[in-house]
Amino acid sequence: MKPIGKYIVITEVQEEIETSSGLLLSSDDAKKMRYKRGLVVAPGTDVSVISTDDEIYYDKGSGYTMLIENIPYTIILERDVVIVL
């Protein structure tokens, strides 16, 4: 799989969100968070800073999900990435 241009193929990482006091947030509270965590499967041909297997945070309202060989992948643009871990 090879995305073209500034597109990035990722898989979403499900994470438990814990407060500083150790409480786990409910799924409703977690949905209110603006950014999601993802794992880069394949960066596009024009993406230079992000590599395969990078963990990223991206704007949850961006991109779309599609099935490739019955596996759900999220497709986002490079500009939607806010942090590379």
ABEGO torsion letter per residue (X at the ends): XBBBEABBBBBBBBBBBBBAAGBBBBAAAAAABABBBBBBABBBAABAABBBGBBBBBBAABEBBBBBGGBBBBBBBAAABABBX
